[in-house]
């Protein structure tokens, strides 16, 4: 169906990009919680052993030490599975990073339901929600390899606390190489005058494929990659929302507190009464399965996303 | 600074702590009075931290993990010239930066604290950063004894030992009381020295409300190469004011006018005896 090239896992692109950046910048310091293997950081540890700190399985300590290293003028990337990083050490993120204003880059690996079959202990479908309401913390979920590379490069010079999350499956190359990426500025991956699909992180490719299915039925969709959840690019979203007949948001996150509810809030507060549907993980005891199986089950396969759009168009 | 001068300062600091708590109507009286002698000796006799060098990282560092005893820290920083008495007296007022736990909005504060169990990890990160850059400065952190029940303290202790942070000096304000009661009844933390020894620390013990003892121990720390340092400073909660000492109620009690006047009278008399 699609001739889009499949790239690498964003996780690998993150590790490769960070190693390249760290070779040029000795202040870059990686802190891991027994997570260098799962973070693809073994080469980093071998090539730059003086720029990696290992604290063992202790996420609270990971974040606190990262704040201290940042105070000592290190550019810190604190790397840990998103599930633990954003739950176990939430208070450290709030107090030691955000409130104390240390420009640490918190990297949540294997985010969302990347660890599908490992159960809810290993899922992070809460991270957008809990981090959105922490002041002074930006949140980024890159979709493809291009966005991941650019996000990591920009994170090096980012002057505020930052959280970046991504998964570990190979991602399609959504964007052309002349695309422009800036933290806080959404990317319009595809233009279409009928409907708006807005997605973030690894669900962007699903929204993009759904748009291709819709295209076959003469329904033309705009696809926004909202890679930055906070600060949210309200302007791009609202401009596109005002033109669309229906809007569907897609996210690998709870339907509570994430991309969808941010969109709903903006639509309501800007008097845009367009038919709108949030696709995400509902509030129920989660089914077991791979990331792909679970996303498909919760109506986030390209086919089900396109059907949701078609149904909304019929019933609007 | 001579011992007598530091002793005099400690009494004056106690007067200021009580004054700002009394005037603002809030504060952690007992803990501020128990740790004030430690802060006095650190800032006036041990650490290389001044308003002039504060913007540089090339100096000593201090993290107050037991953030609730902030009135003591604000008092000492004011005396060291970080801000005016007028600023200090804005404690707890609307839009004042001088709030009930340390914030970096206040000159001289290194890290925002208040949630307990955080300071040691941050201090470990700073000490490690100094080591990585081969800088010879020290990181001091003051912990409460009650906060040692936080698991993150022990996570940080393992890392301090792993990286052989002999530039890290952890001081425990061992006043033996927390908000509910005696630490050993609430959730025992003893044998404290044995625990930190087994975590790889070099241990010292001293009288935390005695200027001479504090100077003696702090001036000879770090004590062992490649080991982080732990000083158990045995203190009295509410130290220096007889009717406040060792009373749980004074954890965050604000003195009445009569109590304030009585405390001031007692401290003025103590000044005459220095």
Contacts between the chains, C-beta under 8 A, distances in Angstrom:
chain1	res1	chain2	res2	distance
A	29	B	132	7.6
A	50	B	132	6.9
A	53	B	128	6.6
A	53	B	163	7.9
A	55	B	155	7.4
A	55	B	159	5.2
A	56	B	155	8.0
A	56	B	158	6.9
A	56	B	159	7.6
A	58	B	152	7.9
A	58	B	155	3.9
A	58	B	158	7.4
A	58	B	159	7.5
A	60	B	117	7.9
A	60	B	121	6.9
A	60	B	151	7.4
A	60	B	152	4.2
A	60	B	155	6.0
A	61	B	121	4.9
A	61	B	124	7.7
A	61	B	152	6.1
A	61	B	155	3.7
A	61	B	156	5.3
A	61	B	158	7.9
A	61	B	159	6.0
A	63	B	121	7.6
A	64	B	118	5.7
A	64	B	120	7.6
A	64	B	121	2.5
A	64	B	122	5.1
A	64	B	124	7.4
A	64	B	125	6.6
A	64	B	152	6.7
A	64	B	156	6.6
A	65	B	121	5.2
A	65	B	122	7.4
A	65	B	124	5.4
A	65	B	125	3.8
A	65	B	128	6.9
A	65	B	156	7.4
A	65	B	159	6.4
A	66	B	125	6.4
A	67	B	111	7.3
A	67	B	121	7.6
A	67	B	122	5.1
A	67	B	125	6.0
A	68	B	121	6.8
A	68	B	122	4.2
A	68	B	123	6.3
A	68	B	124	6.1
A	68	B	125	2.0
A	68	B	126	4.1
A	68	B	127	7.5
A	68	B	128	7.1
A	68	B	129	6.6
A	69	B	125	4.4
A	69	B	126	7.5
A	69	B	128	6.4
A	69	B	129	4.8
A	70	B	125	7.5
A	71	B	57	7.6
A	71	B	61	7.9
A	71	B	110	7.0
A	71	B	111	7.0
A	71	B	122	7.3
A	71	B	125	7.0
A	71	B	126	5.4
A	71	B	129	7.2
A	72	B	57	6.0
A	72	B	125	7.1
A	72	B	126	5.2
A	72	B	128	7.7
A	72	B	129	2.5
A	72	B	130	6.1
A	72	B	132	7.8
A	72	B	133	7.2
A	73	B	57	5.7
A	73	B	129	7.1
A	74	B	129	5.6
A	74	B	132	7.5
A	91	B	115	5.6
A	91	B	118	7.7
A	92	B	118	6.5
A	92	B	121	7.3
A	92	B	152	7.6
A	95	B	112	6.3
A	95	B	113	7.5
A	95	B	114	7.1
A	95	B	115	4.9
A	95	B	118	5.9
A	96	B	111	7.4
A	96	B	112	7.7
A	96	B	118	5.7
A	96	B	121	7.5
A	96	B	122	5.9
A	99	B	112	5.0
A	100	B	104	6.3
A	100	B	111	5.5
A	100	B	112	4.3
A	101	B	104	6.9
